[in-house]
Amino acid sequence: MKTTEYFKTSVMSRRPYLKEEWIMQVIARPVRKEVQENGRIRHWAFIPELSKYLRVVTEADGETVHNAFPDRGFKP
């Protein structure tokens, strides 16, 4: 899995429970995708183990992970 330095140093230190398999699942089979103004792409999918939707933000290439977090406000 390709990641940004921000993801490695900041995101994973705050959310060590995140699993690579969940992140890859969200990117592969999102229920929704949106392109942000800065070109990054938001992907959402439900993760049963979290009982929440996980938002994964990738760089514009759609595969380099920049951020990931449970999105409590997401409505499918």
C-alpha positions, 0 to 999 in steps of 0.5 A: 500500500502506498502512503504519504509521509503524513499518513505514516507519521500522523494518521497511524500514530493517532489511529493504530487500530486501522488495518491495511485490509480495511483501507484497501477494501474501501479503495477497491469497493467504495459505496461513494467517491468524491473528488475534493477541490485539491484533487484528492479523492474521498472513498467511503465503505462500511467496515463491519468490525468498526460498525462505521463507515471508513473514509479513506482519502487518497492522492489524485492517483487514487491509490496513495493513501493520505488519510483514513478515519471512521466517518460518524457523519457519513450518510450513504 
